[in-house]
């Protein structure tokens, strides 16, 4: 199972539609859950995130200081965790102040998609698209480049 913990709720309909489209596409490959948590201060957000993390989860924090991966490395991160029997991969997208250091320390991986800053709603779509792309590659299915 893949879980996405996201600070804040989407307001823009076009982003909601894109997120829902990728969630539907991903259901073919894995159970996926998106959890939206209230946008607040970094300490309150940390407490809310911790309520949704299990010690057995493989935790991936999206952080600007994280490792940059290419598409195949990202696919390998997902694939290797499913092969190694991890029941859940949890991706965490922080709020406007980023993620609390405690969350980053709990993470098995910290990755960055770029040194650029993206709007949080748009980044959800980008993350979901890369997860979907990873499953297409794992299943030897064609997908546009």
N, C-alpha and C positions, 0 to 999 in steps of 0.2 A: 504494500500500500504506500502511496505517496500522499503526504500531507503538506499543505502550504499554509503557513501561519503568516498573516499579513496584517500590519497595523493600518487601520483606516478602512473606510468603506468607499467603494467606487460610486461616483456621482454621475459620470458621463455614460449615457446609454450605449454609445458606440463601443466603449471599453467593456461594459458589461456583456454586450453581445459577443465580442471577440473572446472574452474569458469563457463564457458559457459554451461557445463553439469548440474551443480546445478541450474543455472539460468533457464534453460529449465525445469528441474524437478519442480522447485518452481512455474512456471507459471500455473500449475494445481491448485494451492491453493490461490495464491495472485498475484497481480501485483507487480513486483519488478524491481527496477532501480538501476544500478550501475553507479556511476559518479566518474570518475578519474580526480583528480585535479593535477596541476603541482607541482612537488616537488620543494620546494624553502626554504626560511627561515620561521621560526615559525610565524612571524607577517604577512607575505604575505599569508601563508597558512591559517591563521585565517580569513583574509579578504575574501579569496576565499570560505572557508567553510561557512561563514556567508551569502554569496550570495545565497546559496542553502538550507538554513534553513528557515522554516516558523514558526511563533510563535505558530501555532496550532500543529506542529509536536511534537511527544514524542521522545525526543532526548536521545540516548544512546551513551555515549562516551566509547570507549575501552581504558582503562588506567590501567597501572600496579598497581596503588593504589586503583583501584575500588574493589567492592565486587566480591568475587569468588562465582559463582553459580554452582549447579549441573545441570544436563540436565533437570530435571523436574522443577526446579526453573526458568531456562531459558525459558522453554516452557510456564510456567505461566506468565512470564513477557510479552511475545508476546501475549498470549491468553487473558490476562486481559486487555491489551490495545485495542485489537479489540473488546472485549465485552463491554468495557467502551466507545466505540464510537470514539476513537482517529482515525483520518483518515490516519495518516502516522506515522510509526515508522522509525526514521532515525538513523542508526548506523554510527558512525564516527570512522574511522581508521586514526590516525595521521601519520605524517612522521617520519623520523629517530630521530628527536628531541622531539617527542611526540606531545601533543596537548597544545595549548595556554591555559592559565588559564581561559581566558574569555569564551572559548568554554566549558571547564569543568564546569564552573559556570552556563552556560545556560542549561546544561544537566539535564534531569530529573533523569537519572541514570548514574552511572559510574560503569562499570563492568570490571573484569579482567578474562581472561581465564587461567592465570597462572602467577606466578612471573618470569617465564622464558621469554626470548626475542625470538620472532619468526621472520623469514624473512616476510616482509609485504605481499608479494605475496602468500606465503604459508598460512599466517593467514587469508587471504580472503577466501581461500578454506575451512579452518577450520570453520570460521564463517558461511559461506553459508551452510556447511554440518550440523551445529547445528540448523540453521533456518529450513532447510529441515526436519531434525529429529523431530523438534518441531511440524511441521505441520503433519507429519506422526502420531505422538502420539496423537495430537488433533483430528485426524480423525479416531482413533482406527485402523490404518493400521499397518501391521507388517513391521518391519525394523530390520536389524541385530543389535545385541548388542555388 
